[in-house]
């Protein structure tokens, strides 16, 4: 008998002595193939055929003998697959098929395959998302045509993540988009939906992955991912990132670094703890925007279009312009498992964010310098003037959240209950630059010409003097409960209710224009309490198909902008509702799934200015809605062909009611709101030609769309489609090379739109990455 | 019958299987248990169609293919899809139970009578505390804890349990066999005869006596087997 056999207690095995002897000799005899037991001679070599294997699994079992082993596991899907089956967006981990709402999940594999380094690039590669080039230069993201309220609906691991930094994907396991009203889950906001970033968790394995990327525009990026198993049930994961480039393809330089660490212990046990630190420091430049141009100076502004002769990467801002910002967060989490089906997850996060943006509009110099500019006379000598737009602000957040999820049977039916409470404190301080009269400086930025991009001119931004301009503090809490009831074998009912309370305090500090003192302080307060609902029906006739109907509400307050005025502080929240019919359909082998939804999102009572100037509050008389169809596909069509796609057709976007004073396009009755293209989407597919070679091709597209809030008549940015290519060569498990060309044709298109300007999307980007794993 | 068969998987294969299971999509094991077992079952299982389960199954079936002792002892006719389970943390035991007599494979529609139960250990015994497979044999409770890659084969009729795992995780693959020889006693006699006959053949070579006894083995098998 082998020495390795381990007996816990004697007698351990009632082995038949003679049989054991025979085993030993049989083991010897197999090595020489001389003698076999009779039973073995009768039967050997046929186990696979005897086992209950489905054709698909039998085939893959056969392949396992010839192909190099590929470890594909569902939990690590993000790194290994374009498809995802679970999400944490609905509070607690849930199967996607059990959430009666449209969700698009962008996995780490897709993020890596397509070279998506920032959250904006990820969102750009999904359907239904558009960007407003807001005055602040922030990413005002629109989903289904509704603003995510200056990114107030962006979440990190289920907790609100403020708008104050350009997010990098180096620590993202996946990005989840929940479309439609979702205040039941997230509290205020989320008319169009919510975006959740999921951080990379420490896993119980030792693995290191280091990727070095170089590209055009002097692009250099280094990311390192260390996963260290420190004990049987504990692990540490550290992710680091450093990126530099002279141009991101759309006129902005890149200079940033980040570090994230997660330590978990008690993984999978009754009490699991997690501690995380995150730090990102951006010293990027920015392209504030390029002015729209008319074909002929005498044309109406409805003919406005892009300056097609400019390269997308052309930059006309100052060398001293910057889009600095940093984020520092510390989080603690604890999961207590009462049993297999009940767990309590508690998280607390403290965050500090700083934004220091000093950039400016680029505009055609006035008629004192040159005749009115149009496409006919536009040339390399056309003069651009450069303005000043500053945004210096700090944000301080504290979030606490505790969610209890449980599965149980009661009253003869199965329940899946999720309930919880959350508290938050957000403080935002906005700094204003002093004018010369107030003791500041007036930095004059020189003009440049269209023929001289990157002229290198700079001003000394450090001379500006800032003082606190306003202070906003919001304290909020929410309490919610949701139950998913299995009412019949194929039917589930979902009901959820949430109560939110928020107290907002806002003070502005006005400095007289001609002196430094005294400062006038004006304060506003607002107290909000509101209910949000969600209701859904799920029909799941088999494990492959799930159909849903859902109704959800959400609300957003005038505090979304982190400021109040005399009227807005007195105004109740806006509310919205989302109705959706949808289906999630898996292929028979569950490797491929399709998600379809027909939706209607309505903002029921939009804020408007009262024509009666004596009003003490805004009117809530507006109404608008969007309706359309969404289709997502993801997974493997064959073993070698993997695909991901997201498409939205939104034929309906309409303002239903408006204030009599509404004049701008997209706000009058019957208008189609800006930034709501009829068609938008993205597709990506890869093919594994040989075990070593994989190639991918993709497309991003948007149909024509108008900027928001334009004085009539409006114009449209042309529709566009850009193509992406990827080729990957895997030397072995330890080393691989990947080349990406994004926007292959160097297409110039307006990615972010504003009434005064557009920000082009990145032109052709070529990058080569080397990944080492050990 | 309670039989231990070492080295079904090589150390490399064991390591590969363990790697597959690091982040596998474990689900609650109660989903696959009968109503009596549900009350006592508290472990985790892999969905039978997930990639990790498929690959481990392929490894196991290959391991069985090259093991003559297994065939001689089990005389298998059908094998119910091998499954993978984990006992750790708070999902750490499976109380005393008897396996369902007949298993129905929904994908093929085939029924398998569970004459023989098999457990292949995938974790080294040093890596966890507890987790003994306790089988109520005619000779009293037998406590089994084997090296990774080893298999235990026992009568499906016996009451058995997995004791709580108090440290680490116990990974194992388990499956059932419908044998060509339904009777446990007959199967045991055939195995005894086969193993003794093999020793005779190895000691003395093929003789008229071994040829005669080989005939007896085949005739008994012909009498008892149902193919």
Interface residues (C-beta under 8 A of the other chain):
Chain A: X1 X2 X4 X5 X6 X7 X8 X9 X11 X12 X13 X14 X15 X16 X18 X19 X21 X22 X23 X25 X26 X27 X29 X30 X35 X36 X37 X38 X39 X40 X41 X42 X43 X44 X45 X46 X47 X48 X50 X51 X52 X53 X54 X56 X57 X60 X61 X62 X64 X65 X69 X71 X72 X73 X74 X75 X76 X203 X204 X205 X232 X233 X268 X269 X270 X337 X339 X340 X341 X589 X590
Chain B: X1 X2 X3 X4 X5 X6 X7 X16 X19 X20 X21 X22 X23 X24 X25 X28 X30 X42 X47 X49 X50 X51 X52 X54 X55 X57 X58 X59 X61 X62 X64 X65 X66 X67 X68 X69 X70 X71 X72 X73 X75 X76 X77 X78 X79 X80 X81 X82 X88 X89 X90 X91 X105 X107 X108 X110 X112 X125 X126 X127 X132 X137 X139 X142 X143 X144 X145 X146 X147 X150 X152 X167 X168 X169 X175 X188 X190 X191 X192 X194 X195 X196 X197 X198 X199 X201 X202 X214 X217 X218 X221
